[in-house]
Amino acid sequence: IVKNCFVRSFDDSICLKGFCFPFIGEMTYNGKRYDIMEDITVSDCVVWNDWGKALEVGVDLCAAETRNCKFINCDIIHAAGMAMDVANADYSYVHDIAFENIRLESSDCEPAPVFQESEEQVYSSESKYYPFLFFVAIYYSEEYSSKGERGRISNITFKDIYVYSDRMPNSKIFGYDEEHKVENIYFENVFLNDKKIDSIENANIYTENYTDNVTFK
């Protein structure tokens, strides 16, 4: 249980991961392999994110399963990359994850996250930058994918989501291939400035390849 926290971070703020990193190996304790991440609840937290993801499952999910995890009643008062993210770059079967009663504050004054690569580089921000609201994806990453196989994602719920902004941020959903899909993604009660959004199109949610059964109500 993670509860009643204020988190401000440069990179991912509250992030649920798998159990190993590339070149390190699987997590074991007293000779036992831990290969399931489950039953984690994050609630009543306030998050200020300056670079990566605010509330995330992923991306390096080196576990057979990632399941039964919830983010409940949280405020995202600043987001940089993605507000709510389920990103699988490894072999885990990610399922039964819920984001419920989440509030996001966003505006066109958000500075776009940029790495400074030299002393001479001057920061310049894309005008009207907005972070992603929802991001659900399976993909390969040179940095975070430790095995050749990809995983799956199913039964992800976003319910009672409140966005306070001058426009609806974009969201994206995509799978990897026919064997590694994103399936059964549920959106219920998504609001922009207390007005309920009536369709996936008006919510600016874009579904790409290898995505099945995305419902919005």
NORNORLIN-V365759 format. One record per residue. N is the residue number from 1. RES is the residue in one small letter. SS is DSSP state (H for helix, E for strand, - for the rest). D_FIRST is the distance of its C-alpha to the first C-alpha in Angstrom with 2 decimals. Layout:
N;RES;SS;D_FIRST  N;RES;SS;D_FIRST
This chain:
1;i;-;0.00  2;v;E;3.81  3;k;E;6.21  4;n;-;9.97  5;c;-;10.96  6;f;E;14.39  7;v;E;14.93  8;r;E;18.49  9;s;E;19.33  10;f;-;22.45  11;d;-;20.99  12;d;-;17.91  13;s;-;15.34  14;i;E;11.86  15;c;E;12.89  16;l;E;11.85  17;k;-;14.84  18;g;-;16.77  19;f;-;17.91  20;c;-;21.17  21;f;-;23.27  22;p;-;27.00  23;f;-;29.28  24;i;-;26.61  25;g;-;26.01  26;e;-;23.43  27;m;-;20.62  28;t;E;21.79  29;y;E;21.07  30;n;-;23.88  31;g;-;25.63  32;k;E;22.97  33;r;E;22.08  34;y;-;18.51  35;d;-;19.15  36;i;E;16.40  37;m;E;13.04  38;e;E;11.17  39;d;E;8.55  40;i;E;5.86  41;t;E;4.97  42;v;E;6.00  43;s;E;7.88  44;d;-;10.76  45;c;-;11.33  46;v;E;14.89  47;v;E;16.00  48;w;E;19.46  49;n;E;20.32  50;d;-;23.72  51;w;-;24.29  52;g;-;22.15  53;k;E;19.43  54;a;E;17.08  55;l;E;14.36  56;e;E;15.11  57;v;E;14.94  58;g;E;17.71  59;v;E;20.38  60;d;-;20.85  61;l;-;19.38  62;c;-;21.05  63;a;-;19.60  64;a;-;21.38  65;e;E;18.66  66;t;E;15.62  67;r;E;14.47  68;n;E;12.42  69;c;E;9.99  70;k;E;9.75  71;f;E;10.20  72;i;E;11.12  73;n;E;13.35  74;c;E;13.55  75;d;E;16.82  76;i;E;18.39  77;i;E;21.29  78;h;E;22.74  79;a;-;22.55  80;a;-;24.83  81;g;-;24.69  82;m;E;22.41  83;a;E;20.09  84;m;E;18.25  85;d;E;18.94  86;v;E;18.79  87;a;E;21.25  88;n;E;22.20  89;a;-;24.67  90;d;-;24.50  91;y;-;24.81  92;s;-;21.51  93;y;E;21.65  94;v;E;18.93  95;h;E;18.52  96;d;E;16.74  97;i;E;14.70  98;a;E;14.48  99;f;E;14.77  100;e;E;15.49  101;n;E;16.91  102;i;E;16.96  103;r;E;19.74  104;l;E;21.65  105;e;E;24.48  106;s;-;27.11  107;s;-;30.82  108;d;-;33.76  109;c;-;33.51  110;e;-;30.56  111;p;-;31.88  112;a;-;31.78  113;p;-;29.93  114;v;-;32.70  115;f;-;32.98  116;q;-;35.91  117;e;-;38.12  118;s;-;40.95  119;e;-;42.03  120;e;-;44.42  121;q;-;41.98  122;v;-;41.68  123;y;-;38.62  124;s;-;39.44  125;s;-;37.01  126;e;-;37.54  127;s;-;38.45  128;k;-;36.08  129;y;-;33.16  130;y;-;30.11  131;p;-;26.82  132;f;E;25.91  133;l;E;23.85  134;f;E;22.80  135;f;E;23.42  136;v;E;23.14  137;a;E;25.22  138;i;E;26.26  139;y;-;28.52  140;y;-;29.85  141;s;-;29.21  142;e;-;31.46  143;e;-;28.74  144;y;-;25.65  145;s;-;27.14  146;s;-;27.64  147;k;-;29.37  148;g;-;32.16  149;e;-;30.43  150;r;-;28.32  151;g;-;25.53  152;r;E;24.91  153;i;E;22.70  154;s;E;22.70  155;n;E;21.16  156;i;E;19.41  157;t;E;19.12  158;f;E;19.51  159;k;E;19.97  160;d;E;20.91  161;i;E;21.18  162;y;E;23.19  163;v;E;25.16  164;y;E;27.24  165;s;-;29.91  166;d;-;33.65  167;r;-;33.14  168;m;-;30.74  169;p;-;29.16  170;n;-;29.80  171;s;E;27.49  172;k;E;28.26  173;i;E;27.62  174;f;E;29.40  175;g;-;29.47  176;y;-;31.27  177;d;E;34.00  178;e;-;34.98  179;e;-;33.00  180;h;E;29.82  181;k;-;29.21  182;v;E;26.66  183;e;E;26.84  184;n;E;25.72  185;i;E;24.18  186;y;E;23.88  187;f;E;24.26  188;e;E;24.49  189;n;E;25.30  190;v;E;25.51  191;f;E;27.18  192;l;E;29.16  193;n;-;29.92  194;d;-;29.29  195;k;E;31.70  196;k;E;30.45  197;i;-;31.21  198;d;-;33.41  199;s;-;33.38  200;i;-;31.78  201;e;-;34.76  202;n;-;34.31  203;a;-;30.63  204;n;-;31.95  205;i;E;29.99  206;y;E;32.04  207;t;E;31.85  208;e;-;33.62  209;n;-;34.62  210;y;-;32.97  211;t;E;30.89  212;d;E;31.17  213;n;E;30.32  214;v;E;28.80  215;t;E;28.91  216;f;E;28.86  217;k;-;29.32
